[in-house]
Amino acid sequence: MFIDQVEIYVKAGDGGNGIIAWRREKYVPKGGPAGGDGGSGGSVRILVDPNLTGLEKFRYSTRFEAERGGQGGSARQKGRNGQDITLKIPPGTIVVDQESGDLLFDGVTFGDEFLLCQGGRGGLGNPHFRTSTNRAPRKATSGKKGEERRVRLELKMISDIGLIGFPNAGKSTLLNRLTSRDVEVGAYPFTTLRPNIGFLENGISLSDIPGIVHDAHKNRGLGLEFLRHIERTKALVYVLDAAGIDGRDPFSDYHVLQAELHAYDPRLLGRPACVVLNKCDLEVGDGFESEHPVFWVSAETGEGIAPLYAFLEEMVCVGKI
C-alpha cells in the first residue's frame, strides 16, 4: 500500500540529572563538591534519503523517542549523552507542525538534514555552585526536557514531467513505452494506485499520476491523495483516450482536467504542457484543437512515440522549463 501522508509523534531525549557528590580529601570541607553533570538528551533529526519512494515505514510506527541523557557520576564524571535518532524520508516530503500548521522543513535535495527536536541539556552537578562563601554546596539541577512535536509528513513527489489523465487513458502504458519501465496496466479503473516514476535516457524524470476524475479537487475518487503530486512537476502531459473506448470524449476530458487543476491550484495551468491523444492505433476521430502541442500516439504499439520523446527532451533540456 502506497503511503504519502502520515502523522507522527516525536520526542527528543531529556537531559540527565546532575548530582551531589563529594571528594574525600583531608582539609577539604566535606571532601569538596564532586558531583558530575548529566548528559545531553538525544535529538531527533530528519534526513532526505533518495532510496525511499514512500512513507510506508511510518504506517504502523508513529511514535519516535530519542534516548535520554545519563545521570552524572561521582568524581565529576559526566553522564553519557543520549543517542540521536534520524528519521529518513523520501525526496519531496514536507514536515508540518500539527499544532501550528507551520511548515518546518521541505526535503527536496538528497542528503538534506533537519533538526526536528533538540535534546534536553544535562543538569549541573554541585561543583558549579561552589562559591567563596559556600564551599560545600548541596545543590544540583535536573536535566532539561527534550523538545516534542506532533508533525505531519506529506510526500509531494518530485519529477520533471507529470502524466495526467482519466483512468484507462493509458498513462502507465505510455510511461512504460517512454522509459522502459514495467508498470502494471489493466482495463479497470485506478489500475495505478501509487505514482510511478521513470526516466528518459538523459535522466529526465516522468511521473504517472493516478487517475483524476471530475471533482477530484473535492477529494472525489483518488482526489487529493494524488493531486498533490502534480505540484512539484515542472511540465504536464495531458494523456487522453482518443479512441473513446469507455464512451469518453477526449476534448471534453481535456477541459475537465484543466478545470480540476485550476480548482486545485490555478498556477498549474501556467506550466509548459502538451497533449497526447493515445490509442490512435484504434479507430479515432480527428479535429482536436488545443492551446498546447498535440501528439497522436499509440503507447501500445509505439506509433508516434519518437516525436513525442524528442519534444519532451527539448521542452526540458533546451530551457523551455
C-alpha positions, 0 to 999 in steps of 0.5 A: 500500500502506497503511503504519502501522508502520515502523522507522527509523534516525536520526542527528543531525549531529556537531559540527565540529572546532575548530582551531589557528590563529594571528594574525600580529601583531608582539609577539604570541607566535606571532601569538596563538591564532586558531583558530575553533570548529566548528559545531553538528551538525544535529538531527533533529526530528519534526513532526505534519503533518495532510496525511499519512494514512500512513507510506508515505514511510518504506517504502523510506527508513529511514535519516535523517542530519542534516548535520554541523557545519563545521570552524572557520576561521582568524581565529576564524571559526566553522564553519557549523552543520549543517542540521536535518532534520524528519521529518513524520508523520501525526496519531496516530503514536507514536515508540518507542525500539527499544532501550528500548521507551520511548515518546518522543513521541505526535503527536496535535495538528497542528503538534506538534514533537519533538526526536528527536536533538540535534546534536553541539556544535562543538569549541573552537578554541585561543583558549579555552585561552589562559591567563596562563601559556600564551599560545600554546596548541596545543590544540583539541577535536573536535566532539561526536557527534550523538545516534542512535536506532533508533525505531519509528513506529506510526500509531494513527489518530485519529477520533471514531467507529470502524466495526467489523465482519466483512468484507462487513458493509458498513462502507465502504458505510455510511461512504460513505452517512454522509459522502459519501465514495467508498470502494471496496466489493466482495463479497470479503473485506478489500475495505478494506485501509487505514482510511478516514476521513470526516466528518459535516457538523459535522466529526465524524470516522468511521473504517472499520476493516478487517475483524476476524475471530475471533482477530484479537487473535492477529494472525489475518487483518488482526489487529493491523495494524488493531486498533490503530486502534480505540484512539484512537476515542472511540465504536464502531459495531458494523456487522453483516450482518443479512441473513446473506448469507455464512451469518453470524449477526449476534448471534453476530458481535456477541459475537465482536467484543466478545470480540476487543476485550476480548482486545485491550484490555478498556477498549474495551468501556467506550466509548459504542457502538451497533449497526447491523444493515445490509442490512435492505433484504434479507430479515432476521430480527428479535429482536436484543437488545443492551446498546447502541442498535440501528439497522436500516439499509440503507447501500445504499439509505439506509433508516434512515440519518437516525436513525442520523446524528442519534444519532451527532451527539448521542452526540458533540456533546451530551457523551455522549463 
